[in-house]
Amino acid sequence: MNQETLNLNRSSFGNPQNEGKAISKEEALTLLDEWVKNEKLKVHMLQVGHLMKTYAHSKNYPDEVQHLWYLAGLLHDADWDQWPDQHCKKIIEELESRNLDPGMIRAIASHGPRYFGVEPESEMDKMLYAFDELSGFVHAYSLMRPTGYAGMEVKGVKKRLKDKTFAAQVSREDIQDASQRAGIPVEDLIQFVITHQITALE
């Protein structure tokens, strides 16, 4: 991704008057199907959406808040498949046009701070940033294991993280940066993903 061309050049997203407004899961999945033709990317987005909702559930947030977290994870890469040169910008504009929750939109805007120029501030922002790269990395690791996620251990994932040739497109720096911003050790994030990611496609 090109840092200069993807910079959103703004830090405010959505309308505060739309706080709490969301589309249904069915509407979100319809948007996903219309915009994303790459099945591997679709899997990634479904998994991150699941992780976000599961994390919000673990914090005992209300159902409507959990749903906003789910939407942020599900739709964060919706424009990457067809419009990579407008990544993040196009999906943000789409969600703003639908008058949706500004916090959810901002989380999407901040899921790659060094690309989009938006710093993760809220808990939702930070956790989407934390789960994004790590989710994809753990999934890549599962695909090379005979047993997939079954029996996967944190130490195995960490070993692969040190191997810069494995899933080379995944930024180790972003994973570490996201962990620090969230205030959660990388090991704990990895364990959460291992524990919950397998159920994302059920």
Number of C-alpha atoms within 10 A of each C-alpha: 9 11 13 12 13 19 20 19 11 10 12 13 19 21 14 13 11 15 14 15 15 21 16 12 13 9 11 16 17 12 13 19 14 10 19 21 13 12 11 11 16 21 16 21 27 22 27 30 26 24 29 27 24 20 20 22 16 10 10 11 13 10 12 12 18 19 25 27 29 27 27 26 31 27 27 26 23 26 21 19 16 13 15 16 15 15 24 27 19 16 22 25 14 13 19 17 10 14 18 23 22 22 23 30 27 23 28 28 31 26 30 25 16 15 19 24 19 22 19 23 13 14 14 26 27 21 26 27 29 27 25 26 21 26 22 21 23 25 19 14 19 18 11 9 12 8 10 15 19 12 9 17 13 18 12 11 20 14 9 15 21 10 11 12 9 13 15 11 10 16 15 16 9 18 20 15 15 28 22 14 17 22 11 13 12 20 14 12 20 21 17 17 23 22 15 15 20 17 11 16 10 4
